[in-house]
């Protein structure tokens, strides 16, 4: 654009009003367009923000030990408060999250530690109680775990329909079947929610697919993916749900479990909940 010629023409305009209009026109014509990925992120956040909610509970962890050279090591039970984000997958209050976020025993079992002059192997089990889903308005709806998949790090919970808080709760679900596959370097958008320090406000992250794992099971590594939360492509199609992938003696890594795989296990969870009358 020839700015010099434009401003020379503007100088010849006698009316101050015409001059202002001309300057605004030039400004609008040169303004940078909004990045499409930013527009997509804003749209997805607006549509999906209430599908990501905090889950809280109290977890009782019990320990047993194997090995060691002295007397049996007695570790007292511990209770800890847990909080993790989850994704609503049904309007009746069913949610999916990462099992590792509500079951500390998963990360403890199998560890070897030095105790009493020897090395002992820890095994742990946990019981989750006082589970609640924290709605966008702060109301806490009682819930319960209906199914776990240790290998995939998935846990499915459902709001208790007989709880008084359930009556006025509206659950906005993500459709696990409305999904898409992604390729390396593809841009994605992840939806999350801040903790109580920031009033649990909805948050959004733009990211990129960094790694695609095909065997022994498909996983996706994206720079924006968070544990328990959904990631979408720029068209708003669900890519996957964040879980932790771990192997023996290695640190855990956050990955996306493809939406189709989550849906397969979710169907089993729905069946289990129906049989249990939940």
C-alpha positions in Angstrom: 0.0 0.0 0.0 1.3 3.5 -1.0 0.9 5.3 2.3 2.6 8.5 1.0 0.0 9.0 -1.8 -2.8 8.3 0.6 -1.7 10.9 3.1 -1.1 13.4 0.3 -4.7 13.0 -0.8 -5.9 13.3 2.8 -4.0 16.6 3.2 -6.1 18.1 0.4 -9.4 17.4 2.2 -10.8 20.6 3.6 -13.4 19.2 6.1 -12.1 18.0 9.5 -14.8 15.4 9.6 -13.8 14.0 6.2 -10.2 14.0 7.4 -11.1 11.9 10.5 -13.1 9.5 8.4 -10.3 9.1 5.9 -7.8 8.4 8.7 -10.1 5.7 10.2 -10.5 4.1 6.8 -6.7 3.9 6.4 -6.3 2.5 9.9 -9.0 -0.2 9.3 -7.5 -1.2 6.0 -4.1 -1.8 7.5 -5.1 -3.5 10.7 -3.7 -7.0 11.0 -6.3 -9.8 10.7 -7.0 -12.0 13.8 -5.1 -15.3 13.8 -7.6 -18.1 12.8 -6.2 -20.3 15.6 -7.0 -17.5 18.1 -10.6 -17.2 16.8 -11.0 -21.0 16.9 -9.7 -21.1 20.5 -12.2 -18.4 21.6 -15.1 -20.1 19.9 -14.2 -23.5 21.5 -13.8 -22.0 24.9 -17.2 -20.3 24.7 -18.9 -23.5 23.7 -17.0 -26.0 25.9 -15.9 -24.1 29.0 -18.7 -25.6 31.3 -17.7 -29.2 30.1 -14.6 -29.0 32.2 -15.1 -29.1 36.0 -13.1 -29.7 39.1 -13.6 -32.9 41.1 -12.7 -33.1 44.7 -12.6 -35.9 47.3 -10.8 -37.4 50.3 -8.6 -40.4 49.6 -7.6 -42.9 52.3 -4.3 -44.7 51.4 -3.2 -47.9 53.0 0.3 -49.4 52.7 1.9 -52.9 52.8 5.6 -53.7 52.5 7.6 -56.6 51.2 11.2 -57.4 51.8 13.6 -55.7 54.2 16.1 -57.2 56.6 14.5 -56.4 59.9 11.1 -56.2 61.6 8.1 -55.7 59.3 7.7 -52.0 58.5 4.3 -50.6 59.6 3.2 -47.5 57.7 0.0 -45.9 59.1 -2.9 -45.2 56.8 -3.0 -41.7 55.4 -5.9 -39.4 54.3 -5.4 -36.7 51.8 -7.6 -34.3 49.9 -7.4 -34.7 46.1 -8.6 -32.3 43.4 -8.4 -32.9 39.6 -10.1 -31.6 36.5 -12.5 -33.8 34.7 -14.6 -33.7 31.5 -18.4 -34.0 31.4 -19.4 -36.7 28.9 -23.1 -37.1 29.7 -25.9 -34.7 30.6 -26.7 -37.0 33.5 -23.5 -36.0 35.2 -21.1 -38.7 34.1 -17.5 -37.5 33.9 -14.1 -38.9 32.8 -10.8 -38.0 34.4 -7.3 -39.4 34.9 -7.3 -42.2 37.5 -3.8 -41.1 38.7 -5.3 -37.8 39.9 -7.8 -39.4 42.4 -5.8 -42.6 43.2 -2.4 -41.8 44.7 -1.8 -45.6 45.2 -1.3 -46.0 41.5 1.9 -44.0 41.6 3.1 -45.5 44.9 2.7 -49.3 44.3 5.8 -51.0 43.2 8.3 -48.5 44.5 11.3 -49.6 46.4 12.5 -47.5 49.3 15.2 -47.8 52.0 13.7 -48.5 55.4 15.0 -50.1 58.6 18.4 -50.8 57.1 17.1 -52.6 54.0 15.1 -52.1 50.8 11.4 -52.7 50.9 8.8 -52.8 48.2 5.7 -50.6 48.7 2.2 -51.7 47.8 -0.7 -49.3 48.3 -4.4 -49.3 48.0 -6.8 -46.4 48.2 -10.4 -45.6 48.9 -12.0 -42.4 47.6 -14.8 -40.9 49.6 -16.7 -37.6 49.9 -16.4 -37.2 46.1 -17.9 -33.9 44.7 -18.2 -32.3 41.4 -17.7 -28.5 41.6 -20.1 -26.8 39.2 -19.2 -23.4 37.5 -21.3 -21.5 40.0 -19.5 -23.2 42.9 -22.2 -25.7 43.9 -20.7 -29.0 44.9 -22.7 -32.0 43.7 -22.0 -35.4 45.4 -20.7 -38.0 43.1 -19.2 -41.5 43.0 -16.7 -43.6 41.0 -18.4 -46.0 38.7 -15.4 -47.5 36.8 -11.6 -47.5 36.7 -9.2 -48.5 34.0 -5.7 -48.7 35.5 -3.9 -49.5 32.2 -5.3 -46.4 30.5 -5.3 -44.2 33.6 -9.1 -43.5 33.3 -11.7 -43.0 36.0 -15.4 -42.5 35.3 -17.6 -40.7 37.9 -21.2 -39.9 38.0 -23.2 -37.3 40.0 -25.6 -38.8 42.5 -29.0 -38.2 41.0 -30.7 -38.4 44.5 -28.6 -35.6 45.9 -30.5 -32.3 46.4 -27.7 -30.4 44.7 -28.3 -32.5 41.5 -31.8 -31.1 40.9 -30.6 -27.7 39.8 -27.3 -28.8 38.2 -26.9 -28.6 34.4 -24.2 -30.7 32.9 -22.9 -29.7 29.5 -21.3 -32.7 27.9 -18.6 -33.2 25.3 -19.6 -35.7 22.6 -16.9 -38.3 22.5 -18.1 -39.5 19.1 -17.7 -36.0 17.5 -14.0 -36.6 17.1 -11.2 -36.4 14.7 -7.6 -37.7 14.2 -4.7 -35.3 14.0 -1.3 -35.2 12.4 2.1 -34.1 13.5 2.5 -30.3 13.9 -1.2 -29.8 13.7 -2.6 -26.9 15.8 -4.9 -27.9 18.7 -6.9 -26.2 21.5 -7.2 -27.4 25.0 -9.8 -26.3 27.5 -9.1 -26.3 31.3 -10.1 -24.4 34.4 -8.0 -22.5 36.9 -8.0 -23.5 40.6 -9.6 -21.7 43.4 -6.8 -19.1 43.6 -8.2 -17.7 40.3 -11.8 -18.5 41.2 -11.8 -21.6 39.0 -12.2 -19.6 35.9 -12.3 -21.3 32.4 -8.9 -21.3 30.6 -7.8 -22.0 27.1 -4.5 -23.1 25.6 -3.3 -23.2 22.0 -0.9 -25.9 21.2 0.6 -28.2 18.7 0.8 -32.0 18.2 4.4 -33.0 19.0 4.4 -36.8 19.1 2.1 -39.6 17.7 2.5 -43.0 19.3 1.0 -45.9 17.4 2.1 -49.0 19.3 1.3 -50.8 21.5 -1.5 -48.3 21.8 -2.2 -45.0 20.2 -1.4 -41.9 22.2 -0.9 -38.2 21.3 1.5 -35.8 22.8 0.4 -32.2 22.5 2.0 -29.1 24.0 -1.3 -27.8 25.4 -2.9 -31.0 26.7 -3.8 -31.2 30.4 -4.6 -34.2 32.6 -8.3 -34.9 32.7 -9.2 -32.3 30.2 -10.2 -32.3 26.5 -8.2 -31.2 23.5 -9.8 -30.2 20.1 -8.7 -29.5 16.6 -9.4 -26.0 15.2 -12.7 -27.2 13.8 -13.9 -28.1 17.3 -13.7 -31.8 16.9 -12.5 -33.7 20.0 -9.0 -35.1 19.7 -8.6 -36.8 23.1 -8.6 -36.6 26.9 -5.5 -36.0 28.9 -4.1 -38.9 31.0 -0.7 -39.9 32.4 1.4 -42.5 30.6 4.0 -44.2 32.8 6.4 -47.1 32.7 8.5 -48.7 35.4 11.1 -46.5 37.0 10.3 -43.7 34.5 8.6 -40.4 35.1 5.0 -40.0 34.0 4.2 -38.1 30.9 1.0 -36.3 30.1 -0.6 -37.6 26.8 -3.9 -37.6 25.1 -5.9 -40.8 24.8 -7.8 -40.6 21.5 -11.5 -39.8 21.8 -12.5 -43.1 20.2 -10.7 -45.1 22.8 -12.2 -43.1 25.6 -15.7 -43.7 24.2 -15.1 -47.4 24.1 -14.3 -47.5 27.8 -17.1 -45.0 28.6 -19.6 -47.3 27.1 -18.5 -50.0 29.5 -18.8 -47.5 32.4 -22.3 -46.6 31.3 -23.2 -50.3 31.3 -21.6 -50.8 34.8 -23.5 -47.8 36.2 -26.8 -49.0 34.8 -26.3 -52.5 36.3 -25.5 -51.0 39.7 -28.5 -48.7 39.4 -26.5 -45.6 39.6 
